[in-house]
Amino acid sequence: MMNIRVRDERETSIDRAADRLGYVVVSYGLLAIVIYRSLRGESAWDLLALAVFGGVMTTGYRMRHRVAGRRWAVLLGLTAVVSLVVAAAVTAAIVLLRH
């Protein structure tokens, strides 16, 4: 016989906070390893793709369940634009410094 126990909001919020913390540690850990590998001249695209894929999955889940609001979408778009500008500037600086 299964013992089913009803969970309260506190337990649910603690579980979600623990999952969130674990995701942050794994994501930033992967990004730190990507930076380390890049500085050593090694390929790190596999780990970078894993970190990006994790973010895409959580974003898609939120959008599918209609949790992401308008403010959240604007912030996501702004973050993407700023990231692209910074990436382009860093790439241009690297190319100019090599020549």
Phi, psi and omega in degrees: 000135180278138176260102182261125181245135179282132181262143177265176183296327181296314179296319179296317180292325178292319177298316180293320178296320178295317177297319179298315179297317178298319179296318180296316180298315180294316182297310180290329174296316177298318179295324177295320178293323177299315179297315180299313179297320181296321179293332178272358179084012180268158178284135182228019184294330180296317180287322178296319178297323178296317178294317179293319180298322177298319177293320179295320180295315180292324177295314179299320179297315179296318181292322180296323181265011175055042177267331182282121180267186182295317180299320180295319179295320178296317179297320177298314179296317179297319178297318179296317180295314179298320179297318179295320179295315179296318179296319178295320180294317179294318179297316178297319179296318179295316180296317180293325181286334179283338182263000000 
